[in-house]
Amino acid sequence: MTFGLGCGLAGLSGGLLGATAMAYPFMGQAIAIKAFAVIIRGGLGSVPGAILGGMALGLVEAIAGGLLSTEYKDLFSYTVIISVLLFRPSGLVSARQ
């Protein structure tokens, strides 16, 4: 059920993004990397962790873009990913097994 819902939402977002932007082979790469960052931060298989990871990503990028240049927001995002992987490899909220 979750896999089907995820595929449906990915198809819908791809259709909406493709209708408003020029299509090229790597057009979703930046979005996919940010989604991977959210999953790593939140913990694999943890929905509350994914929500927390997404909010943390948005907050870090907004603060970094506001205090410094918007060119550095991705740098701070990846720095947080590396720090989470170093100190909490299971993610901020690990899924219960």
Secondary structure, DSSP 4 states (H G I P E B T S, - for coil): -HHHHHHHHHHHHHHHHHHHS---TTTTHHHHHHHHHHHHHH-TT-HHHHHHHHHHHHHHHHHHHHHS-GGGHHHHHHHHHHHHHHH-TT-SSPPP-
